[in-house]
Amino acid sequence: MAARIALLKHLRISVQPDRKSIRPLTVFGEFFRRHLSEEARGTFLDKSEVTDRVISVVKNFQKVDPSKVTQSAHFQNDLGLDSLDTVEVVMAFEEEFGFEIPDNEADKISSINLAVEFIASHPQAK
């Protein structure tokens, strides 16, 4: 409660030491927490949209037969891509979704499903 009063004083909001003046702050704090959590949830892309876009990127990759691309396709086992090709596909994902995938995470992306899971859970994906 003291921290809330200090925050209000910092914001130059008049604070009275009685209990009634603290109630609006509690309501405000609850609203603020709810608003921030809703805003944070809204920053992630829809998984079905991510799936469609990932599949499109993979189908448009020069060394891939588009008829072999499925939601569960593995880059090496199903699509015949080598490690360098996989790096190029991940770079294409970075370009499509507008954020950089760290190398340690990029190494884990070996299938369409894994790419979708990573991208859909990343807050910077656009």
ZADO-1210 file (C-alpha; in nm, 4 decimals, padded with zeros to 6 digits):
<atoms>
<atom x="00.0000" y="00.0000" z="00.0000" code="MET" pos="1"/>
<atom x="00.2858" y="00.2372" z="00.0766" code="ALA" pos="2"/>
<atom x="00.4276" y="00.1745" z="-00.2700" code="ALA" pos="3"/>
<atom x="00.0942" y="00.2667" z="-00.4269" code="ARG" pos="4"/>
<atom x="00.0793" y="00.5896" z="-00.2300" code="ILE" pos="5"/>
<atom x="00.4365" y="00.6690" z="-00.3303" code="ALA" pos="6"/>
<atom x="00.3455" y="00.6077" z="-00.6950" code="LEU" pos="7"/>
<atom x="00.0482" y="00.8427" z="-00.6714" code="LEU" pos="8"/>
<atom x="00.2605" y="01.1097" z="-00.5068" code="LYS" pos="9"/>
<atom x="00.5193" y="01.0675" z="-00.7807" code="HIS" pos="10"/>
<atom x="00.2446" y="01.1147" z="-01.0385" code="LEU" pos="11"/>
<atom x="00.1353" y="01.4248" z="-00.8448" code="ARG" pos="12"/>
<atom x="-00.2021" y="01.2822" z="-00.7526" code="ILE" pos="13"/>
<atom x="-00.3385" y="01.3997" z="-00.4223" code="SER" pos="14"/>
<atom x="-00.3341" y="01.1241" z="-00.1621" code="VAL" pos="15"/>
<atom x="-00.5247" y="01.1335" z="00.1633" code="GLN" pos="16"/>
<atom x="-00.4163" y="00.8907" z="00.4343" code="PRO" pos="17"/>
<atom x="-00.7690" y="00.7637" z="00.4990" code="ASP" pos="18"/>
<atom x="-00.8912" y="00.4264" z="00.3664" code="ARG" pos="19"/>
<atom x="-01.1402" y="00.5732" z="00.1161" code="LYS" pos="20"/>
<atom x="-00.8693" y="00.7340" z="-00.0944" code="SER" pos="21"/>
<atom x="-00.6841" y="00.4023" z="-00.1301" code="ILE" pos="22"/>
<atom x="-00.9837" y="00.2213" z="-00.2849" code="ARG" pos="23"/>
<atom x="-00.9669" y="00.3993" z="-00.6229" code="PRO" pos="24"/>
<atom x="-00.5972" y="00.3163" z="-00.6392" code="LEU" pos="25"/>
<atom x="-00.6740" y="-00.0534" z="-00.5857" code="THR" pos="26"/>
<atom x="-00.9334" y="-00.0426" z="-00.8635" code="VAL" pos="27"/>
<atom x="-00.6898" y="00.1446" z="-01.0878" code="PHE" pos="28"/>
<atom x="-00.4157" y="-00.1106" z="-01.0141" code="GLY" pos="29"/>
<atom x="-00.6484" y="-00.3983" z="-01.0996" code="GLU" pos="30"/>
<atom x="-00.7527" y="-00.2290" z="-01.4247" code="PHE" pos="31"/>
<atom x="-00.3883" y="-00.1606" z="-01.5090" code="PHE" pos="32"/>
<atom x="-00.2863" y="-00.5258" z="-01.4490" code="ARG" pos="33"/>
<atom x="-00.5766" y="-00.6568" z="-01.6569" code="ARG" pos="34"/>
<atom x="-00.5107" y="-00.4096" z="-01.9370" code="HIS" pos="35"/>
<atom x="-00.1422" y="-00.4976" z="-01.9579" code="LEU" pos="36"/>
<atom x="-00.2061" y="-00.8711" z="-01.9629" code="SER" pos="37"/>
<atom x="-00.4676" y="-00.8323" z="-02.2392" code="GLU" pos="38"/>
<atom x="-00.2270" y="-00.6152" z="-02.4359" code="GLU" pos="39"/>
<atom x="00.0518" y="-00.8703" z="-02.3979" code="ALA" pos="40"/>
<atom x="-00.1748" y="-01.1524" z="-02.5158" code="ARG" pos="41"/>
<atom x="-00.2718" y="-00.9484" z="-02.8190" code="GLY" pos="42"/>
<atom x="00.0861" y="-00.9261" z="-02.9442" code="THR" pos="43"/>
<atom x="00.1068" y="-01.2897" z="-03.0547" code="PHE" pos="44"/>
<atom x="00.0035" y="-01.3988" z="-03.4024" code="LEU" pos="45"/>
<atom x="-00.2799" y="-01.6437" z="-03.4570" code="ASP" pos="46"/>
<atom x="-00.1435" y="-01.9970" z="-03.4946" code="LYS" pos="47"/>
<atom x="-00.3476" y="-02.0749" z="-03.8069" code="SER" pos="48"/>
<atom x="-00.2179" y="-01.7581" z="-03.9739" code="GLU" pos="49"/>
<atom x="00.1387" y="-01.8522" z="-03.8814" code="VAL" pos="50"/>
<atom x="00.0852" y="-02.2046" z="-04.0176" code="THR" pos="51"/>
<atom x="-00.0421" y="-02.0732" z="-04.3514" code="ASP" pos="52"/>
<atom x="00.2443" y="-01.8280" z="-04.3860" code="ARG" pos="53"/>
<atom x="00.5124" y="-02.0822" z="-04.2873" code="VAL" pos="54"/>
<atom x="00.3760" y="-02.3356" z="-04.5363" code="ILE" pos="55"/>
<atom x="00.3704" y="-02.0665" z="-04.8051" code="SER" pos="56"/>
<atom x="00.7343" y="-01.9735" z="-04.7364" code="VAL" pos="57"/>
<atom x="00.8419" y="-02.3383" z="-04.7535" code="VAL" pos="58"/>
<atom x="00.6425" y="-02.4050" z="-05.0718" code="LYS" pos="59"/>
<atom x="00.8074" y="-02.1056" z="-05.2370" code="ASN" pos="60"/>
<atom x="01.1571" y="-02.2244" z="-05.1446" code="PHE" pos="61"/>
<atom x="01.3348" y="-02.3144" z="-05.4676" code="GLN" pos="62"/>
<atom x="01.4574" y="-02.6612" z="-05.3618" code="LYS" pos="63"/>
<atom x="01.1218" y="-02.7838" z="-05.2266" code="VAL" pos="64"/>
<atom x="00.8583" y="-02.9817" z="-05.4154" code="ASP" pos="65"/>
<atom x="00.5381" y="-02.7962" z="-05.3107" code="PRO" pos="66"/>
<atom x="00.3340" y="-03.1179" z="-05.3280" code="SER" pos="67"/>
<atom x="00.5408" y="-03.2654" z="-05.0410" code="LYS" pos="68"/>
<atom x="00.4800" y="-02.9736" z="-04.8046" code="VAL" pos="69"/>
<atom x="00.2450" y="-03.0609" z="-04.5192" code="THR" pos="70"/>
<atom x="00.1917" y="-02.9185" z="-04.1729" code="GLN" pos="71"/>
<atom x="00.4003" y="-03.1992" z="-04.0216" code="SER" pos="72"/>
<atom x="00.6768" y="-03.2065" z="-04.2856" code="ALA" pos="73"/>
<atom x="01.0338" y="-03.2406" z="-04.1601" code="HIS" pos="74"/>
<atom x="01.2828" y="-03.0334" z="-04.3560" code="PHE" pos="75"/>
<atom x="01.5425" y="-03.3100" z="-04.4058" code="GLN" pos="76"/>
<atom x="01.3405" y="-03.6316" z="-04.3850" code="ASN" pos="77"/>
<atom x="01.0334" y="-03.5267" z="-04.5837" code="ASP" pos="78"/>
<atom x="01.1497" y="-03.2355" z="-04.7987" code="LEU" pos="79"/>
<atom x="01.5096" y="-03.3428" z="-04.8663" code="GLY" pos="80"/>
<atom x="01.6705" y="-03.0216" z="-04.7458" code="LEU" pos="81"/>
<atom x="02.0259" y="-03.0230" z="-04.6115" code="ASP" pos="82"/>
<atom x="02.1464" y="-02.8121" z="-04.3185" code="SER" pos="83"/>
<atom x="02.2397" y="-02.5145" z="-04.5382" code="LEU" pos="84"/>
<atom x="01.8952" y="-02.5230" z="-04.7011" code="ASP" pos="85"/>
<atom x="01.7353" y="-02.5296" z="-04.3561" code="THR" pos="86"/>
<atom x="01.9331" y="-02.2189" z="-04.2594" code="VAL" pos="87"/>
<atom x="01.8046" y="-02.0462" z="-04.5733" code="GLU" pos="88"/>
<atom x="01.4455" y="-02.1453" z="-04.4910" code="VAL" pos="89"/>
<atom x="01.4828" y="-02.0063" z="-04.1373" code="VAL" pos="90"/>
<atom x="01.6196" y="-01.6837" z="-04.2857" code="MET" pos="91"/>
<atom x="01.3119" y="-01.6701" z="-04.5086" code="ALA" pos="92"/>
<atom x="01.0965" y="-01.7053" z="-04.1928" code="PHE" pos="93"/>
<atom x="01.2839" y="-01.4119" z="-04.0392" code="GLU" pos="94"/>
<atom x="01.2096" y="-01.2005" z="-04.3436" code="GLU" pos="95"/>
<atom x="00.8441" y="-01.3080" z="-04.3583" code="GLU" pos="96"/>
<atom x="00.7728" y="-01.2450" z="-03.9891" code="PHE" pos="97"/>
<atom x="00.9995" y="-00.9434" z="-03.9357" code="GLY" pos="98"/>
<atom x="01.2209" y="-01.0555" z="-03.6494" code="PHE" pos="99"/>
<atom x="01.5557" y="-01.2261" z="-03.5991" code="GLU" pos="100"/>
<atom x="01.5608" y="-01.5860" z="-03.4796" code="ILE" pos="101"/>
<atom x="01.8624" y="-01.6471" z="-03.2535" code="PRO" pos="102"/>
<atom x="02.1034" y="-01.9156" z="-03.3771" code="ASP" pos="103"/>
<atom x="02.0414" y="-02.1432" z="-03.0792" code="ASN" pos="104"/>
<atom x="01.6665" y="-02.1371" z="-03.1555" code="GLU" pos="105"/>
<atom x="01.7148" y="-02.1634" z="-03.5321" code="ALA" pos="106"/>
<atom x="01.9096" y="-02.4878" z="-03.4799" code="ASP" pos="107"/>
<atom x="01.6005" y="-02.6406" z="-03.3160" code="LYS" pos="108"/>
<atom x="01.3674" y="-02.5596" z="-03.6065" code="ILE" pos="109"/>
<atom x="01.3749" y="-02.8716" z="-03.8207" code="SER" pos="110"/>
<atom x="01.0112" y="-02.9013" z="-03.9273" code="SER" pos="111"/>
<atom x="00.7104" y="-02.6916" z="-04.0169" code="ILE" pos="112"/>
<atom x="00.5434" y="-02.7728" z="-03.6837" code="ASN" pos="113"/>
<atom x="00.8461" y="-02.6549" z="-03.4858" code="LEU" pos="114"/>
<atom x="00.8675" y="-02.3359" z="-03.6920" code="ALA" pos="115"/>
<atom x="00.4993" y="-02.2627" z="-03.6323" code="VAL" pos="116"/>
<atom x="00.5291" y="-02.3255" z="-03.2571" code="GLU" pos="117"/>
<atom x="00.8306" y="-02.0963" z="-03.2253" code="PHE" pos="118"/>
<atom x="00.6950" y="-01.8135" z="-03.4386" code="ILE" pos="119"/>
<atom x="00.3422" y="-01.8221" z="-03.2909" code="ALA" pos="120"/>
<atom x="00.4885" y="-01.7933" z="-02.9404" code="SER" pos="121"/>
<atom x="00.7263" y="-01.5082" z="-03.0242" code="HIS" pos="122"/>
<atom x="00.6023" y="-01.1594" z="-02.9286" code="PRO" pos="123"/>
<atom x="00.7999" y="-00.9818" z="-03.2024" code="GLN" pos="124"/>
<atom x="00.6528" y="-01.1810" z="-03.4913" code="ALA" pos="125"/>
<atom x="00.4521" y="-00.9587" z="-03.7260" code="LYS" pos="126"/>
</atoms>
